[in-house]
Amino acid sequence: MNYKLKRLSVDDGNDIYEMLQQIPKDENGFINNINGLTFDDYKRWLIKSDIDSHKTEIEDGWKVPQSIFWLFVDDKPIGMSKIRHFLNDKLLQEGGTLGYTIIPDERNKGYGTILLRELLKEANKLNIDRVLLTIRNSNAASIKVAIANGGKIEKVNEERHFVWIDCSCTK
């Protein structure tokens, strides 16, 4: 198996678009705004997302800059992920630093663990020392993936596990 984490590009094509149609719009708190949109809308979204990844300020009172990545396995895109460049009060409660998902047909094969491990390396490149994952209590698979990648559960409330992971160990 060959895998690669690739940063979003305005030149991303139909393979990414088709993958995004397989990822639900909102599952376990991971939002996929492209599911159900046209290819032209997707191409506009790529441009906006690329621009947003280079910003440094908060937008609309809470949106922080983020970078989007795709996980490819054997040259096929199977996962989507987001790294928020910094946290604000809202993201400390819901959303965290990282979000990731694998298309349904490729789940339970260890790809989530690979994707998170590669995201930690990218976060480190963005000078992020540690990341927060806010994982819904019902998402046992993601809790397991976070712990497998060095995650430490800071607290659990009625909705979420709050897991911190040190990025410096990924250098």
N, C-alpha and C positions, 0 to 999 in steps of 0.2 A: 504494500500500500504506500502510495506517495501522497503526501498532503502538503498544502501550501496555504498560508494566510495572505490574502491579497487585499490591499486598500481599495476602497471605492474609487472609480475613475469615471469621468464624464463619457468615456468611450466604452464603458461596459455595455454588453449587448444582450441579445435574446436569451442566452443561457442563464444569465442572472435574472432577467425579467421572468422567465418561466419558473425558476426556483422560488422567486418571491410570490408567485401565485399559489405555491404549495404551502407556504407558511401562513397560518391563520392571522387575521387582522389583529386580534388581541387574545393572547394565550398566556396564562400565568403572569400577566402584567407586561409581557413583551409586545410592543405595538409595531405592527407592520402596515404602514400607510399605503403601500403599493398594491396589496392584495385587492384585486377587482378593478384596478385602474387600467387605462389603455397604455399601449407601448409609448405613445407620445407623451403622456403624463409622466410615465416612468423616466423618460429621457430628461424632462424638465426637472423632475425630482433629483436626478443625479447631479445636475448642474447646481441646484440650490444646496444640496447636501455637501458638495465639494466646497462651495463658497463658505458655508457655515463652519466647515472644519478648520478654516483658517482664521475665524473670528477669535477675539479674546475677551469679549464682554458678554454680559447677560442680555438676553433679548426678551421682550414681552414680560419683563419682571421676574422670569424664572428659568427660561431656556438657556442652558450653557452650551458652549461650543462642543461638538462631538465629532469623532471620526468613525466611519463605518468600514467594516471589513467583511470579506467573504471567505469561508473555508472551502477550499477545493480538495477533493479526494480523487485521485486518479483523473485529474483534469476536468472533473465535474463539480459544479458548485452545489454544496449540500447544507451550508450554514451561513447565517447572518449574525453580525455582532456589532455592538456600539461601545465606544469608549467615550465617556463624558470627561472633558479635560479638567474639570474641577467640580466640587460639590457645593450646593447651596442648601438652605434649610429644608426645602421641599425634597430634594434628592436624598438628603440624610434620612428622611422618613419613608420615602418610596422612590425606587428607581436605582439608587446607588450610582456607582461609577461605571459598572459594566452591565451590559445586557447581551444575551446571546440565545440563539435557538438553532436547532437542527431540523431539517425537513422531516415530516412524520415517517416516511419510508426508510430513513437512515438512522432512526433513534435506537438506543440500546445496543450500540455497537462500539461505544467508547469514544465517539467523535466529540461529544460535549467536553470530555476531559481534555482532549487534544486542543479543541478550540479555546477553552479557558486558559490552558497553559500558554498558548501562543499569544493570546490577548494580554496576559501578564507581561510578556516580553515587550509588546508594543506599548503598553502603559508605561513601562520603565523607560522606554525611548522618549516618551512624552514628559519625562521627569516627574512621573507620579510614583511616589514611594510606596503607597499602599492603596488598595482599592476596597470599596464597600459593595457587597452584594446584598440586596434586600429581597430575599427569596420567600415566596408564599409558603406557608406551612404545609400546604397540600402538595407541593412540588418536591417530593422526596428525592427524585433523580438529581435535581439541581443542587440540593443540599449535599448529597453524596459527592457530586462533581467538585463542589467548592472545597469540601474537606479533603478530597483526594489531591487538590492543588495547594494544600497548605493552609486552608481557611480555618479561622478560629471564630467560633460563634460567640459574639459579644453579648447578645441578648435575644430573647424570643418574646414576642407579644402575641396577642390573640390572632394576628394576621400573618406575621412574617418572622423569619429568622434574619438576623443582622450579622453577616459574616464578613470579617476583614481578612484580607490576604496581603502579606508583605511582598512587594514586587522586586525588592533588591536581590532576592535569592534567584532571580531569573536571568541575571547578567551573563 
